[in-house]
């Protein structure tokens, strides 16, 4: 996953991202290190925060730009 690279590119400490996700810093660290799977809702929130796609974070694509927004709201 590209979580660490995205965070470090913006010079954001892990604690700040953990606060965004409302989790402890060590839990977020485990997401970055692959020791724990990141929940889908947290992954979506981070893709919106970093203005990229979930696919980019998960290294499915190298295209950094996000997909166009869906016109209908998420449920």
N, C-alpha and C positions, 0 to 999 in steps of 0.2 A: 504494500500500500504506500501511497505517497503522502500520508498524513504528516509525517515528520518534515519532509521537504517543503510542503506548503506552509507549514507553521514557521519553519526557520527562515524561509524566504521573506516572511513579513516581520521577522524578529519578535515573535509573540511567544511568551513563556507558556509552558504546558499548563500552568495553574490558570491562566486566563481562558484557555480553551476548555479546561475542565469546568470552570465557572459557567461558561456559556452553555455547556451540556448539563449543568447541575449535577456533576459527579465529582469524586475525589481525584486529585492529581495523579495518584498512583494507578487508579483505574484507567485514566486516559493514557498514561505511560504504557500500560499493558496493551491498549489498542494499537499504539504506534509500533510497539515491538512484536506484535503478532501473537502475544501470549493470551489474548482474549479477543473474541470476535466482537466487533462493534455492532450495536443494534441498528436496525434499518433506519429508525427515526433519527438517531444521532448522525448517521451517514448522510441522510438527506439534509439535515440542518447544517452540517459542515460543508456540503456541496454548495448550499446557498450562501453561507458565510464567505467561502473562498471564491464564489462566483465561477464555479466549474461544474462538471458533471460527476455523478457517482461513478460512472465508467472510468473517468480519468483518475479519480482517487484510487479505485480498485485496479488500476493499470490494465484495463481492458482496451483502452484507447490512449493514444498519445496526443489527441486533440484536447487542448486545455479549455477552450470556450464551452460554455454550457449550452444545452439544448434550448430551443425556444420554449418560453413558458406556456403551459397549458391554459387555455382560456377558461375552462371550467375549474372551480376551486377543488382542492383535494378534500376528501372526507376524512 
